[in-house]
Amino acid sequence: MSIRIGQGFDVHAFAEGDHVMLGGVRIPHERGLAAHSDGDVALHALCDALLGAAALGDIGQHFPPDDARWKDIDSSQLLASVRKLLSTQGWRPVNVDITIICERPRLSRHITAMREAIARVLSARPETVSVKATTTEKLGFCGRGEGIAAMAIALIQRD
């Protein structure tokens, strides 16, 4: 048995819009996120964590922002592609942990839905998916309400 760990980080600035996508869940908000895809920082960070754990590069290598195929794509599809890529290499996620950093929107009532959505894409049990939200106490770009960031860590296993 072989196990590996990877970490990921992503950030997107706020832009025009009426919702944000986080953890595969549409969350009403007075602004959206500027991005080539749907801007789901939680799933982007998770993709990078999984790819990093398997030493398979990063999200930008697999889904370049200058490639029209990925324009406005649902990031759940990106995560599904990463899961399939790992599977072809014999890897499977053991558990993942994501921290979303923003002042607004408030995320506590959406955490369960995010965990379930991510688990479905990963073909995993929800108890193997952790999603947390925190603020920066009004410090930095997140604290000033300029955008949202996310960090992720993933443990993968090859039998």
Residue pairs with C-beta under 8 A, 6 or more apart in sequence:
1 157
1 158
1 159
2 157
2 158
3 94
3 155
3 156
3 157
3 158
4 53
4 54
4 55
4 91
4 155
4 156
5 53
5 153
5 154
5 155
5 156
6 48
6 49
6 50
6 51
6 52
6 53
6 54
6 153
6 154
6 156
7 48
7 49
7 52
7 151
7 152
7 153
7 154
8 44
8 45
8 46
8 47
8 48
8 49
8 50
8 51
8 52
8 59
8 151
8 152
8 153
8 154
9 45
9 48
9 149
9 150
9 151
9 152
10 41
10 42
10 44
10 45
10 48
10 59
10 149
10 150
11 41
11 141
11 147
11 148
11 149
11 150
12 33
12 34
12 35
12 39
12 41
12 147
12 148
13 33
13 34
13 141
13 146
13 147
14 31
14 32
14 33
14 34
14 145
14 146
14 147
14 148
15 31
15 32
15 33
15 34
16 31
16 32
17 29
17 31
17 32
17 33
18 28
18 29
18 30
18 32
19 26
19 27
19 28
19 29
19 32
20 26
20 27
20 29
20 31
20 32
20 33
20 39
20 105
20 148
21 27
21 33
21 38
21 39
21 40
21 43
21 74
21 75
22 40
22 41
22 42
22 100
22 107
22 110
22 114
22 148
22 150
23 40
23 42
23 43
23 98
23 100
23 110
23 113
23 114
23 115
23 117
23 118
23 131
24 40
24 42
24 43
24 75
24 76
24 79
24 114
24 117
24 118
24 121
25 110
25 113
25 114
25 117
27 105
27 107
27 110
28 105
29 104
29 105
32 39
33 39
33 41
33 147
33 148
36 65
36 70
36 71
36 72
37 44
37 63
37 70
37 71
37 72
37 73
37 74
37 75
37 78
38 72
38 73
38 74
38 75
39 75
40 75
40 76
41 100
41 148
41 149
41 150
42 98
42 100
42 114
42 118
42 131
42 150
42 152
43 75
43 76
43 78
43 79
43 118
44 59
44 75
44 78
44 150
45 98
45 150
45 151
45 152
46 79
46 96
46 98
46 118
46 152
46 154
47 59
47 62
47 75
47 78
47 79
47 82
48 58
48 59
48 152
49 96
49 152
49 153
49 154
50 82
50 83
50 86
50 93
50 96
50 154
50 156
51 57
51 58
51 59
51 62
51 82
51 85
52 58
52 154
53 91
53 154
53 155
53 156
54 85
54 86
54 89
54 91
54 156
56 62
56 85
56 86
56 89
59 78
59 82
62 78
62 81
62 82
62 85
63 70
63 73
63 78
63 81
64 70
70 78
76 117
76 121
79 118
79 121
79 122
80 121
83 93
83 121
83 122
83 123
86 92
86 93
86 156
89 158
90 158
90 159
91 156
91 157
91 158
92 156
92 157
92 158
93 122
93 124
93 128
93 154
93 155
93 156
94 128
94 155
94 156
94 157
95 128
95 129
95 130
95 154
95 155
96 118
96 122
96 128
96 129
96 130
96 152
96 153
96 154
96 155
97 130
97 132
97 152
97 153
97 154
98 114
98 118
98 129
98 130
98 131
98 132
98 150
98 151
98 152
99 132
99 133
99 134
99 150
99 151
99 152
100 107
100 131
100 132
100 133
100 134
100 148
100 149
100 150
101 133
101 134
101 135
101 136
101 142
101 148
101 149
101 150
101 151
102 133
102 135
102 142
102 147
102 148
102 149
103 135
103 136
103 138
103 142
103 143
103 145
104 145
106 133
107 114
107 133
108 133
111 131
111 132
111 133
114 131
115 126
115 129
115 130
115 131
116 126
118 124
118 129
118 131
119 125
119 126
119 128
119 129
122 128
122 129
135 142
135 143
136 142
136 143
137 143
138 144
141 147
142 148
142 149
